[in-house]
Amino acid sequence: MTRHTTRMLIIGSGPAGLSAAIYAARAGMEPIVVQGLQPGGQLTITTDVENYPGFRDVIQGPWLMEQMQAQAEHVGTRMMWDTIVEVDVESGPPFVARGDSGDEYVGDTLVIATGAQAKWLGVPGEEALSGKGVSACATCDGFFYRGKKVAVIGGGNTAVEEALYLTNHSEDVTLIHRREDLRAEKILQDRLFAHPRISVLWNKRVERFLGDPLQGGLTGLQLADTVTGEMSEFGCEGAFVAIGHAPSTELFKGKLEIDANGYIVVAPGTPKTNRPGVFACGDVMDHTYRQAVTAAGTGCMAALDAERFLATLEYVRNEQQAAAAE
Ligand SMILES: Cc1cc2nc3c(=O)[nH]c(=O)nc-3n(C[C@H](O)[C@H](O)[C@H](O)COP(=O)(O)OP(=O)(O)OC[C@H]3O[C@@H](n4cnc5c(N)ncnc54)[C@H](O)[C@@H]3O)c2cc1C
């Protein structure tokens, strides 16, 4: 077992964690980033990214994350191939986390950037056609389907918001829901039903995504009627799975304030959790925007606030030591 110590321990290596690392490293904090099972985060499972500032042409998600990691390492970040399996946020600072490898990570401050995972239907064709017509993010990918027929699968707020958003690009948006009423807020439902380019297919469950990933991608959906069991096919070129996200917060349950949907609660407009010295950034605390650029922005905020926290802590410690020595 090796014990790694740092002034800032960052859990997660997506845009939030790596942005925090870049700021912390440049402030001389020699941060450690524990990468987890998905080094680079969610953008490594997508292809085209067209909305991250700074690039005129379409870039690839995995490439963007390689650049962020290279920049973080270049300015002095230590990257660890490990996954945190246990963390003590109650007795710190310093905060002690244990990795799957058995190694121990000790940080004077802790930045949680463990992200979230989109929930998928888990039916045939979904994974193979992901990025080839199947997506879990209309804000990210809607632009690629301009002028095309698209479907949104789900019945909550996210699904309705995604359907409304997609009308910016598509003339023909269909919301597909397995029940006969929506869970979304009334005001969103009213906007949905009033929209001339959105139709709703009720009581339909997606059984399979149709199409060949190597030849044109998604061509449609195989649907089962949840009342009659009747099977049908629905032709579309884009399908957006909008059944929610699962923030990666298992490690922190009962230790930090977490909302009903599993997101870490932060003080409004800040990355500060309810534990002094523990900060959260990116999708793990943001159920609204969920974008790489917002994750990077809150990562920067977490690093700056952690740095200020540490400066205050060190000042107080020095004062106490000076007083004790007198
Ligand atoms: C298919 C897809 C396409 C997208 N396209 C775009 C786009 O075009 N533009 C855009 O702006 N956004 C896009 N997004 C959204 C964007 O990817 C996210 O908003 C962003 O990645 C969130 O960053 P994050 O750093 O908060 O978390 P994530 O990217 O989710 O990273 C989380 C990190 O935490 C690590 N981790 C988790 N648990 C542990 C643990 N126990 N120990 C150590 N590490 C851990 C993971 O390994 C990972 O490195 C897309 C998302 C998806 C799924």
The ligand as a MOL file (V3000), in Angstrom:
LIG
                    3D

  0  0  0     0  0            999 V3000
M  V30 BEGIN CTAB
M  V30 COUNTS 53 58 0 0 0
M  V30 BEGIN ATOM
M  V30 1 C -22.7720 10.5830 -25.5540 0
M  V30 2 C -22.4970 11.9350 -24.9380 0
M  V30 3 C -22.2180 13.0050 -25.7600 0
M  V30 4 C -21.9690 14.2590 -25.2020 0
M  V30 5 N -21.6700 15.2940 -26.0410 0
M  V30 6 C -21.3890 16.5110 -25.5130 0
M  V30 7 C -21.0500 17.6000 -26.3560 0
M  V30 8 O -21.0340 17.4810 -27.5810 0
M  V30 9 N -20.7770 18.7880 -25.7700 0
M  V30 10 C -20.8140 18.9640 -24.4040 0
M  V30 11 O -20.5250 20.0560 -23.9320 0
M  V30 12 N -21.1450 17.9510 -23.5940 0
M  V30 13 C -21.4370 16.7300 -24.1030 0
M  V30 14 N -21.7930 15.7050 -23.2990 0
M  V30 15 C -21.8980 15.9570 -21.8470 0
M  V30 16 C -20.5070 15.9830 -21.2130 0
M  V30 17 O -19.8020 14.8390 -21.6110 0
M  V30 18 C -20.6360 16.0520 -19.6990 0
M  V30 19 O -21.4080 17.1580 -19.3250 0
M  V30 20 C -19.2520 16.1710 -19.0590 0
M  V30 21 O -18.4210 15.1000 -19.4560 0
M  V30 22 C -19.3430 16.1960 -17.5370 0
M  V30 23 O -18.0510 16.2680 -17.0520 0
M  V30 24 P -17.6630 15.8170 -15.5930 0
M  V30 25 O -16.1950 16.0350 -15.4810 0
M  V30 26 O -18.5490 16.4520 -14.6120 0
M  V30 27 O -17.9910 14.2610 -15.4900 0
M  V30 28 P -17.6920 13.0160 -16.4140 0
M  V30 29 O -17.2890 13.3840 -17.7850 0
M  V30 30 O -18.8850 12.1430 -16.2220 0
M  V30 31 O -16.4240 12.3330 -15.6960 0
M  V30 32 C -16.5490 11.7010 -14.4750 0
M  V30 33 C -15.2030 11.1360 -14.0760 0
M  V30 34 O -15.2840 10.6420 -12.7490 0
M  V30 35 C -14.5940 9.4100 -12.6850 0
M  V30 36 N -15.0850 8.6770 -11.5310 0
M  V30 37 C -16.3590 8.3130 -11.2230 0
M  V30 38 N -16.3800 7.6170 -10.0610 0
M  V30 39 C -15.0930 7.5510 -9.6360 0
M  V30 40 C -14.4550 6.9590 -8.5110 0
M  V30 41 N -15.1420 6.2650 -7.5940 0
M  V30 42 N -13.1130 7.0710 -8.3820 0
M  V30 43 C -12.3940 7.7810 -9.2920 0
M  V30 44 N -12.9520 8.3690 -10.3830 0
M  V30 45 C -14.2800 8.2380 -10.5500 0
M  V30 46 C -14.8640 8.7570 -14.0390 0
M  V30 47 O -13.9020 7.7560 -14.3220 0
M  V30 48 C -14.7190 9.9790 -14.9470 0
M  V30 49 O -13.3670 10.1720 -15.2640 0
M  V30 50 C -22.0270 14.4370 -23.8030 0
M  V30 51 C -22.3200 13.3480 -22.9780 0
M  V30 52 C -22.5460 12.1160 -23.5340 0
M  V30 53 C -22.8470 10.9400 -22.6360 0
M  V30 END ATOM
M  V30 BEGIN BOND
M  V30 1 1 1 2
M  V30 2 1 2 3
M  V30 3 2 2 52
M  V30 4 2 3 4
M  V30 5 1 4 5
M  V30 6 1 4 50
M  V30 7 2 5 6
M  V30 8 1 6 7
M  V30 9 1 6 13
M  V30 10 2 7 8
M  V30 11 1 7 9
M  V30 12 1 9 10
M  V30 13 2 10 11
M  V30 14 1 10 12
M  V30 15 2 12 13
M  V30 16 1 13 14
M  V30 17 1 14 15
M  V30 18 1 14 50
M  V30 19 1 15 16
M  V30 20 1 16 17
M  V30 21 1 16 18
M  V30 22 1 18 19
M  V30 23 1 18 20
M  V30 24 1 20 21
M  V30 25 1 20 22
M  V30 26 1 22 23
M  V30 27 1 23 24
M  V30 28 2 24 25
M  V30 29 1 24 26
M  V30 30 1 24 27
M  V30 31 1 27 28
M  V30 32 2 28 29
M  V30 33 1 28 30
M  V30 34 1 28 31
M  V30 35 1 31 32
M  V30 36 1 32 33
M  V30 37 1 33 34
M  V30 38 1 33 48
M  V30 39 1 34 35
M  V30 40 1 35 36
M  V30 41 1 35 46
M  V30 42 1 36 37
M  V30 43 1 36 45
M  V30 44 2 37 38
M  V30 45 1 38 39
M  V30 46 1 39 40
M  V30 47 2 39 45
M  V30 48 1 40 41
M  V30 49 2 40 42
M  V30 50 1 42 43
M  V30 51 2 43 44
M  V30 52 1 44 45
M  V30 53 1 46 47
M  V30 54 1 46 48
M  V30 55 1 48 49
M  V30 56 2 50 51
M  V30 57 1 51 52
M  V30 58 1 52 53
M  V30 END BOND
M  V30 END CTAB
M  END
